Amino acid sequence: MTFIQSLRQRWLEANTLLCVGLDPEPERLPAVLDDDADAVFTFCRAIVDATAPYVCAFKPQIAHFAALGGEDALQRLIAHIHHAHPGIPVILDAKRGDIGSTAQHYASEAFDRYRADAVTVNPYLGRDSVQPFLNRADKGVVVLCRTSNPGSGEFQDLRIDGKPLYQHVAQRVAHEWNGNGNCLLVIGATWPDELAQVRALVGDLPLLVPGVGAQGGDVAAVLSNGADSQGNGLVISSSRAILYASDGADYAGAAAAAALQQRDAINAQRPR
């Protein structure tokens, strides 16, 4: 089953658009893990197992593991997701994009080494920098478009031929790069108007929407502006508000409760 097929199946069968981001920060891990030499893996595995019923995808952030020398923990975590929760796809948040053989190696890193089902990529070096990812028709290619950070408009809003750059990216990806039907776009929840504009440009192309929860994105605005013609089409990512719902021994249960609440809040706003 391809990434897109797995994602659509989760939207329908699990009735969820929620994606849980896995961004471990050692200083925020619960004290109960202080003596665990494998604390990052233990923590993330417990979060995954607790929240799996409520998600359409998991999204580990590679830098949060690599900075700790935790690449092995990341590999084991993705393997655990595939084994314990088959059918839930994994999006590796790596924001790759480079030239020539380097791009090919980055694609192999994401899909062959880590066994991710999809990966985030940066389009600003041009199509050839993401072509090795696009060639993997069974995998998802999640292209940065209008990101959630405050400084995103410094370049993404620059106007070219009367339109902001992010709209050119959206149209290029949807109509030229998506030959294998495996592309998504990243649009931050903090930009609801831009989300609506992109949805109008790309039809039912799936959108990864970070920025709800701790970053303050409005769920109702995301759904009204970003849902596709079937009331789906979104991967709404929340990380810190779920991961760190409790700093006590009940951290996994608290994360499950937060994920359930977030899933239900999203579903309450979904067009029917």
RODO-2510 file (C-alpha; in nm, 4 decimals, decimal comma):
residues 272
     n   res          X          Y          Z
     1     m     0,0000     0,0000     0,0000
     2     t     0,1351     0,3448    -0,0891
     3     f     0,1687     0,6295     0,1598
     4     i    -0,1275     0,8134     0,0094
     5     q    -0,3438     0,5006     0,0238
     6     s    -0,2504     0,4415     0,3883
     7     l    -0,3257     0,8012     0,4740
     8     r    -0,6656     0,7977     0,3061
     9     q    -0,7492     0,4706     0,4788
    10     r    -0,6716     0,6232     0,8198
    11     w    -0,8845     0,9293     0,7406
    12     l    -1,1825     0,7059     0,6703
    13     e    -1,1443     0,3978     0,8864
    14     a    -1,0000     0,5658     1,1971
    15     n    -1,1998     0,8855     1,1394
    16     t    -0,9058     1,1110     1,2183
    17     l    -0,7027     1,3905     1,0597
    18     l    -0,4683     1,4236     1,3585
    19     c    -0,0939     1,3698     1,3237
    20     v     0,1207     1,3482     1,6365
    21     g     0,4647     1,5023     1,6000
    22     l     0,7422     1,3200     1,7850
    23     d     0,9885     1,5892     1,8931
    24     p     1,1642     1,4613     2,2066
    25     e     1,3403     1,7175     2,4258
    26     p     1,5428     1,5536     2,7050
    27     e     1,4876     1,8383     2,9498
    28     r     1,1118     1,7932     2,9193
    29     l     1,0967     1,4184     2,9644
    30     p     0,9169     1,3044     3,2816
    31     a     1,1294     1,2414     3,5891
    32     v     1,0221     0,8770     3,5942
    33     l     1,2596     0,8254     3,2989
    34     d     1,5631     0,9869     3,4642
    35     d     1,7417     0,6552     3,5148
    36     d     1,6480     0,5098     3,1755
    37     a     1,9514     0,4982     2,9459
    38     d     1,7123     0,4658     2,6501
    39     a     1,4736     0,7357     2,7713
    40     v     1,4071     0,9013     2,4341
    41     f     1,2977     0,5741     2,2775
    42     t     1,1018     0,4674     2,5854
    43     f     0,9189     0,7996     2,5961
    44     c     0,8359     0,8115     2,2254
    45     r     0,7293     0,4470     2,2125
    46     a     0,4904     0,5027     2,5034
    47     i     0,3451     0,8127     2,3355
    48     v     0,2995     0,6215     2,0096
    49     d     0,1279     0,3256     2,1755
    50     a    -0,1024     0,5523     2,3762
    51     t    -0,2063     0,7843     2,0921
    52     a    -0,2156     0,5411     1,7974
    53     p    -0,5959     0,4954     1,7978
    54     y    -0,6448     0,8672     1,7392
    55     v    -0,3947     0,9493     1,4625
    56     c    -0,3722     0,9343     1,0851
    57     a     0,0100     0,9575     1,0959
    58     f     0,3113     1,0049     1,3186
    59     k     0,5758     1,2661     1,2360
    60     p     0,9161     1,2239     1,4053
    61     q     1,1469     1,5251     1,3697
    62     i     1,4901     1,4003     1,2706
    63     a     1,6902     1,6836     1,4325
    64     h     1,5442     1,6078     1,7742
    65     f     1,6979     1,2612     1,7498
    66     a     2,0180     1,3372     1,5577
    67     a     2,1234     1,6174     1,7940
    68     l     2,1247     1,3617     2,0737
    69     g     2,3056     1,0972     1,8718
    70     g     1,9740     0,9175     1,8715
    71     e     1,9536     0,7953     1,5117
    72     d     1,9326     0,4364     1,6346
    73     a     1,6403     0,5300     1,8590
    74     l     1,4668     0,6879     1,5593
    75     q     1,5171     0,3754     1,3474
    76     r     1,3821     0,1547     1,6240
    77     l     1,0891     0,3873     1,6834
    78     i     0,9796     0,3808     1,3179
    79     a     1,0237     0,0032     1,3109
    80     h     0,8071    -0,0202     1,6229
    81     i     0,5322     0,1893     1,4636
    82     h     0,5290    -0,0316     1,1545
    83     h     0,5238    -0,3507     1,3613
    84     a     0,2842    -0,2534     1,6420
    85     h     0,0565    -0,0207     1,4464
    86     p     0,0531    -0,1328     1,0827
    87     g    -0,1395     0,0987     0,8602
    88     i    -0,0353     0,4175     1,0406
    89     p     0,2137     0,5940     0,8116
    90     v     0,5266     0,7700     0,9332
    91     i     0,6288     1,1117     0,7982
    92     l     0,9963     1,1867     0,8609
    93     d     1,0249     1,5600     0,9216
    94     a     1,3674     1,6264     0,7694
    95     k     1,3114     1,9154     0,5226
    96     r     1,5665     1,7763     0,2808
    97     g     1,6616     1,9263    -0,0546
    98     d     1,9988     1,9169    -0,2277
    99     i     2,1614     1,8599    -0,5635
   100     g     2,2743     1,5571    -0,7619
   101     s     2,3832     1,2474    -0,5791
   102     t     2,3354     1,4174    -0,2423
   103     a     1,9602     1,4362    -0,3009
   104     q     1,9615     1,0681    -0,3914
   105     h     2,1385     0,9850    -0,0665
   106     y     1,8899     1,1905     0,1332
   107     a     1,6044     0,9983    -0,0281
   108     s     1,7754     0,6704     0,0565
   109     e     1,8307     0,7905     0,4124
   110     a     1,4613     0,8634     0,4621
   111     f     1,3103     0,5672     0,2812
   112     d     1,5718     0,2904     0,3002
   113     r     1,7596     0,3601     0,6229
   114     y     1,4753     0,4921     0,8377
   115     r     1,1930     0,3201     0,6457
   116     a     0,9745     0,6300     0,6599
   117     d     0,6600     0,6367     0,4491
   118     a     0,6976     1,0050     0,3627
   119     v     0,9454     1,2871     0,4137
   120     t     0,9312     1,6661     0,4207
   121     v     1,1397     1,8413     0,1540
   122     n     1,2483     2,1953     0,0717
   123     p     1,1698     2,2969    -0,2902
   124     y     1,3894     2,6047    -0,3161
   125     l     1,6758     2,4365    -0,4994
   126     g     1,4339     2,3377    -0,7760
   127     r     1,2791     2,0168    -0,9001
   128     d     1,6019     1,8258    -0,9486
   129     s     1,6727     1,8614    -0,5768
   130     v     1,3581     1,6651    -0,4891
   131     q     1,3329     1,4402    -0,7956
   132     p     1,4836     1,1366    -0,6193
   133     f     1,2017     1,1627    -0,3650
   134     l     0,9346     1,2116    -0,6328
   135     n     1,0584     0,9014    -0,8119
   136     r     0,9577     0,6853    -0,5164
   137     a     0,5942     0,6555    -0,6195
   138     d     0,4952     0,4527    -0,3136
   139     k     0,6314     0,7172    -0,0757
   140     g     0,4990     1,0603     0,0187
   141     v     0,6813     1,3838    -0,0681
   142     v     0,5709     1,6652     0,1625
   143     v     0,6829     1,9958     0,0106
   144     l     0,7267     2,3123     0,2158
   145     c     0,4958     2,5846     0,0851
   146     r     0,3723     2,8369     0,3453
   147     t     0,5325     2,7454     0,6749
   148     s     0,4066     2,8284     1,0236
   149     n     0,7080     3,0198     1,1575
   150     p     0,6763     3,3996     1,2045
   151     g     0,9517     3,4794     0,9541
   152     s     0,8152     3,2634     0,6757
   153     g     0,6873     3,5574     0,4759
   154     e     1,0352     3,7052     0,4312
   155     f     1,0721     3,5015     0,1138
   156     q     0,7498     3,3035     0,0769
   157     d     0,5411     3,6219     0,0379
   158     l     0,7638     3,7832    -0,2265
   159     r     0,5484     3,8636    -0,5272
   160     i     0,6363     3,7241    -0,8676
   161     d     0,4115     3,7986    -1,1640
   162     g     0,1501     3,9338    -0,9259
   163     k     0,1393     3,6308    -0,6945
   164     p     0,3331     3,5422    -0,3781
   165     l     0,6060     3,2852    -0,4153
   166     y     0,4273     3,0248    -0,2025
   167     q     0,1407     3,0183    -0,4534
   168     h     0,3855     2,9504    -0,7362
   169     v     0,5264     2,6624    -0,5295
   170     a     0,1754     2,5253    -0,4686
   171     q     0,0813     2,5342    -0,8347
   172     r     0,4118     2,3897    -0,9540
   173     v     0,3927     2,0982    -0,7124
   174     a     0,0252     2,0223    -0,7775
   175     h     0,0339     2,0488    -1,1553
   176     e     0,3910     1,9572    -1,2569
   177     w     0,5670     1,7629    -0,9810
   178     n     0,2825     1,5339    -0,8786
   179     g     0,2985     1,2905    -1,1676
   180     n     0,3063     0,9936    -0,9304
   181     g     0,0264     1,1332    -0,7160
   182     n     0,2495     1,1259    -0,4078
   183     c     0,2876     1,4952    -0,3196
   184     l     0,1567     1,6960    -0,0246
   185     l     0,2124     2,0588     0,0702
   186     v     0,2986     2,2116     0,4076
   187     i     0,0761     2,5050     0,5023
   188     g     0,0939     2,6400     0,8563
   189     a    -0,2227     2,6546     1,0654
   190     t    -0,1184     3,0053     1,1658
   191     w    -0,2008     3,1298     0,8129
   192     p    -0,5696     3,0425     0,7539
   193     d    -0,6208     3,2866     0,4661
   194     e    -0,3188     3,1489     0,2832
   195     l    -0,4463     2,7981     0,3529
   196     a    -0,7721     2,8802     0,1743
   197     q    -0,5839     3,0304    -0,1200
   198     v    -0,3665     2,7217    -0,1584
   199     r    -0,6641     2,4862    -0,1338
   200     a    -0,8314     2,6784    -0,4156
   201     l    -0,5184     2,6396    -0,6304
   202     v    -0,4457     2,2709    -0,5760
   203     g    -0,7854     2,1007    -0,5580
   204     d    -0,7835     1,7915    -0,3369
   205     l    -0,4045     1,7639    -0,2978
   206     p    -0,3384     1,6650     0,0661
   207     l    -0,1990     1,9296     0,2994
   208     l     0,0175     1,8853     0,6080
   209     v    -0,0830     2,1550     0,8536
   210     p     0,1468     2,2121     1,1529
   211     g     0,0878     2,4815     1,4113
   212     v    -0,2196     2,3740     1,6076
   213     g    -0,1876     2,3220     1,9811
   214     a     0,1135     2,4993     2,1329
   215     q     0,1623     2,7270     1,8297
   216     g    -0,1953     2,8539     1,8532
   217     g    -0,3414     2,7617     1,5146
   218     d    -0,7221     2,7696     1,5097
   219     v    -0,8766     2,4302     1,4356
   220     a    -1,2049     2,5697     1,3033
   221     a    -1,0217     2,7987     1,0605
   222     v    -0,8010     2,5128     0,9423
   223     l    -1,1014     2,2929     0,8659
   224     s    -1,3133     2,5608     0,7006
   225     n    -1,0259     2,6804     0,4841
   226     g    -0,8306     2,3622     0,4219
   227     a    -1,0547     2,0557     0,4006
   228     d    -1,0852     1,8939     0,0605
   229     s    -1,4091     1,8240    -0,1273
   230     q    -1,4651     1,5096     0,0825
   231     g    -1,4090     1,6819     0,4167
   232     n    -1,0655     1,5201     0,4490
   233     g    -0,7402     1,6172     0,2760
   234     l    -0,5583     1,7351     0,5896
   235     v    -0,2835     1,6027     0,8145
   236     i    -0,3155     1,8314     1,1164
   237     s    -0,0012     1,8056     1,3242
   238     s     0,0293     1,8699     1,6956
   239     s     0,3436     1,7950     1,8953
   240     r     0,4160     1,9647     2,2275
   241     a     0,0549     1,9939     2,3454
   242     i     0,0257     1,6148     2,3261
   243     l     0,3800     1,4995     2,4054
   244     y     0,4101     1,7039     2,7208
   245     a     0,0532     1,6951     2,8448
   246     s     0,1963     1,5688     3,1750
   247     d     0,5449     1,5561     3,3242
   248     g     0,4458     1,2826     3,5680
   249     a     0,4376     0,9061     3,5552
   250     d     0,1003     0,9324     3,3798
   251     y     0,2581     1,1006     3,0754
   252     a     0,1395     0,8396     2,8248
   253     g    -0,2180     0,8420     2,9515
   254     a    -0,2204     1,2209     2,9515
   255     a    -0,0921     1,2229     2,5933
   256     a    -0,3685     0,9823     2,4913
   257     a    -0,6305     1,2047     2,6528
   258     a    -0,4870     1,5127     2,4795
   259     a    -0,4799     1,3340     2,1428
   260     l    -0,8380     1,2146     2,1848
   261     q    -0,9499     1,5670     2,2743
   262     q    -0,7668     1,7116     1,9748
   263     r    -0,9054     1,4498     1,7369
   264     d    -1,2584     1,5139     1,8575
   265     a    -1,2132     1,8907     1,8323
   266     i    -1,1010     1,8478     1,4722
   267     n    -1,3862     1,6115     1,3862
   268     a    -1,6396     1,8521     1,5337
   269     q    -1,5347     2,1078     1,2718
   270     r    -1,5066     1,8744     0,9708
   271     p    -1,7394     1,9465     0,6802
   272     r    -1,9869     1,6626     0,6316
***
